Amino acid sequence: MGRESKRAKRERREDFEFPNSARNEIVVRSGGVCEECGQTVATQFHHIIAIAIALANGIACEVIRHSDNGKHVCPKCHQKLDNC
């Protein structure tokens, strides 16, 4: 089994990023405040079902890219969520 190039992996992951329409819905829902701590300005988008999990389990791209799978978070909370 060959190893996938870093570029190919990155391009495949990009297919799972939130489109602008989903980002806009998430921002409207959050009001610009971190949906995790509720105290900080949110600047990042977190996938509730992680892209890596989706890729490993064959979860449809449309599910991962949907606004219901996203949280608007501050960098500190995003780091905490990614390390769980």
Number of C-alpha atoms within 10 A of each C-alpha: 3 4 6 8 9 9 9 10 11 10 11 13 15 11 14 21 19 22 12 10 11 17 20 13 16 22 22 12 14 18 13 17 19 24 21 18 13 13 10 16 17 24 14 17 21 21 21 14 14 14 21 11 11 16 15 8 9 9 13 11 16 13 13 23 21 19 24 13 18 23 22 28 26 23 17 14 19 20 12 10 14 11 7 5
